[in-house]
Amino acid sequence: MPTEELKESAEQYLMGTYTRQPISIVRGRGTKVYDLEGREYVDFVGGIAVNILGYGHPDLVLAIQKQAAQLLHTSNLYYTEPQVKLAQMLVDHSFADKVFFCNSGAEANEAAIKLARRYSHDKYGAGRFEIITMKQSFHGRTMATLTATGQEKIQKGYEPLLPGFSYVSFNHLSELEEAVTEKTAAIMLEPIQGEGGVHVASRDYLKAVRDLCTQKDILLIFDEVQTGMGRTGTLFAYEQFGVQPDVMTLAKGLGGGVPIGACLATMSAAAAFGPGSHASTFGGNPLACAAALAVFRVLLDGRVLDQARRMGEYLSKGLSECKDCHHLVRDVRGLGLLQGMEIEIDTKAVVSDCLKRGILINATGDHVLRFVPPLIISQPEVDRLLDVLSQIFDRHAAQAVAH
Ligand SMILES: *Cc1c(COP(=O)(O)O)cnc(C)c1O
């Protein structure tokens, strides 16, 4: 279907929840995608931090093909090997002892919220159920997770929200200390706020939050839906802060493009979930788990993580140099291959200029460009992005002078 026609049909048949770029993507290879007209794009969006192995990785494709032919789905009424093996893999390589599988980031956070309430309820009674989250956070779009999300624009019009949530400023310890009460069951945060504009937690802050939680038996939940699976240069972002949570959620990169989410927890937190306490029909589905296992094996082989670490540093350095050369760049922030660039001009124009020059990027909010490419992005591709950004900023600066 021609792109114009596809756009019209999309408007006719799909609910209007998304604003989309005016291209129809038909295939991908490595770090590049191709539109219907055959134009090539270097992808610095990666399906929003999902396609960590890029497109068409042979191990991932083969694992999906084999599992699809063997057993697609059977429910959690029975044992399936891919699910158990994936859980073991996650446990072996993280702080966690137990895993619950679901299908998305929001669902993983739903599980974490339910687990925290149940843990606290069973141990301290019905009155201790509050969860403190951060302003400018993002945890998903279900009723519980949009309530957890500290952004009015995401909550607006969906009132009444779920009771039992309060919000504090990210990276402000005293504000958090004051917000903790005898009703607090959990503190939930992203080590790096992704959707909220790429803000990195400070090491001291996370350490102090960990101590506070340990002292009061408050569960510390890290939402690593975006930062997990090698995004920041280590398997999980928490490793770089020297702090372990009690509960961690994963999704986005976990299946390399196949939908899957996971809620991981320590033995003592996980004990709050017994038979019948939580469930998901598709959760831990053999296809999704086989895909995630393949992704995990590729990551563990080391080269991809090394590449992500090196390219993360290279991208961060390049963006910072770009900031030194262009006055309209206000700030560069991030860790590994999760980088944000705050600019003075409207991000929409920059995103669309990049698209015209064969580069996919996206923006969080009006002023932050976000770069979350596949972890296999190469140095020449980063150079090309930096070059294109530089050209765009030069043109904007020249226009501003002319006016
Ligand atoms: C994307 C994201 C979510 C929501 O994931 P969905 O799969 O869209 O439900 C939750 N938390 C964080 C930190 C995210 O980046």
PDBQT file of the ligand as one rigid body, heavy atoms in Angstrom, charges set to zero:
ROOT
HETATM    1  C1  LIG A 501       8.814   2.231  28.165  1.00  0.00    +0.000 C 
HETATM    2  C2  LIG A 501       8.822   2.246  29.622  1.00  0.00    +0.000 A 
HETATM    3  C3  LIG A 501       7.780   1.688  30.386  1.00  0.00    +0.000 A 
HETATM    4  C4  LIG A 501       6.517   1.158  29.758  1.00  0.00    +0.000 C 
HETATM    5  O1  LIG A 501       6.746   0.043  28.956  1.00  0.00    +0.000 OA
HETATM    6  P1  LIG A 501       5.560  -0.479  27.983  1.00  0.00    +0.000 P 
HETATM    7  O2  LIG A 501       6.137  -1.733  27.399  1.00  0.00    +0.000 OA
HETATM    8  O3  LIG A 501       5.310   0.597  26.976  1.00  0.00    +0.000 OA
HETATM    9  O4  LIG A 501       4.383  -0.736  28.820  1.00  0.00    +0.000 OA
HETATM   10  C5  LIG A 501       7.909   1.680  31.752  1.00  0.00    +0.000 A 
HETATM   11  N1  LIG A 501       8.988   2.174  32.358  1.00  0.00    +0.000 NA
HETATM   12  C6  LIG A 501      10.013   2.718  31.678  1.00  0.00    +0.000 A 
HETATM   13  C7  LIG A 501      11.198   3.253  32.409  1.00  0.00    +0.000 C 
HETATM   14  C8  LIG A 501       9.963   2.786  30.283  1.00  0.00    +0.000 A 
HETATM   15  O5  LIG A 501      10.950   3.356  29.609  1.00  0.00    +0.000 OA
ENDROOT
TORSDOF 0
